[in-house]
Amino acid sequence: MTFKPNLSVKEGLDHLAKRLDPIIAAKLAPNLGGHAWTVVLDILDQKKGFSGGYQHWTYDLQAQLRMLTERLGDFGYPFDDKQRTVSTIGNELRIVRKQMAHMYDFSVEEAFRANDFCVRLLEHFDDDGIEDARSIRHEALTALAVEAGVTEQAAEASATPPASPSPARAEVPTPGNTEGTDNPEVVTPDPELLEREPSVIGSMRLEFEPWTVVPVGAVDVLDDLPKKVAKEKVRAVAVEIATYEGPIHLDRLVDKTAQSFGLQRVRANREKKIAYQIRQAGLFVDEDEFVWPREIDPGSWTEFRPNDSNADRPFIHISPVEIANAVRHIKTKRVGITDDELDVAVLQTFGRKRRTKPVAAHLSRARDLELQ
């Protein structure tokens, strides 16, 4: 029988979805008072300001992978270890699922890698369904060995990503991050501004969480733009990162997408190619060049995500809309606050003290939006 990569990936993902539902349910049952674990996603959506009232199902892999990769309020990352094994594999599988949903044509090697991710995840949980997952993976491995004309051992060695992937290389020199480097003190948001309504995942506002970059291909994928297979893969990665971090600055999204294919920083001509694919992926890019996920309506979004000064997000890469939302919230909490005090409070909310020229200009842009 001819091996069909897409059918193999679908079989592996379908099997994984059946196994993950009881794993997630058992872990969170003591804290949910009889509710299905999807109530956590309902609350997360509300706290993130998602529009549309999305319905989540326990058997849906997309919902399951969100549970494994996103911070669940006060629960943190309940399925993870110190090495972030689960969330890292989960991010890889989020991209695979996104590709599958958009009818991406998987290669034999990509089918093996996708099923290997499924196996590694179930191995982490010591799940009873591991043997079926290994069987699906082995069928892909056999097909890969035949295609390459090598032994299964050689095929597996060439296709399995290393446990600690090599650092992405740079096409241009990487400048240091000088924002606030002369002040080693960690700046943290005022706890008062983090308080929200109580829920089963806690009463605190969701803070900014950066996407953990995972290797999904080599630089030759970027070299092949705008060929169909390459652009589909790049768009799937960009959409998943934007969904996780958005609103996200276009430059940041380009960088993180490039890192997913082995480049730390890229030349201007390649940046333009990746940015073009992002704009063609169905994501809204506003006049300030911030990319918005489909789940958020920029015109009605009222949320903001505080962070301390250790967060991997420069102030100028925070949407002016997000900063303006923080301004409104602070003014509501502290009636009569002066303009200077307000600026200080806003900067602290996003882990900053110093008002460099770029920071001051970006803050001014946000203040103008807040007054509109």
Buried (B, 14 or more C-beta within 10 A) or exposed (E): EEBBBBEBBBBBBEBBBEBBBEBBBEBBEEBBEEEBBBBBBBBBBBBBBBBEEEEBBBEBBBBBBBBBBBBBBEBEBBBBEEEBBBBBBBBBBBBBBBBBEEEBEBEBBBBBBBBBBBBBBBBBBEBEBBEBBBEBBBBBBBBBBEEBEBEBEEBBEEBEBEEEEEEBEEBEEEEEEEBBEEEEEEBBBBEEBBEBEEBBBBEBBBBBBBBBBBBBBEBEBBEBBEEEBBBBBBBBBBBBBBBBBBBBBBBBBBBBBBBBBBBBBBEEEBBEBBBBBBBEBEBBBBEBEBBBBBBBEBEEBEBBBBBBBEBEBBBBBBBBBBBBBBBEBBBEEBEEBEEEEBBBBBBBBBBBEBBBEEBBEBBEBBBEBBEE
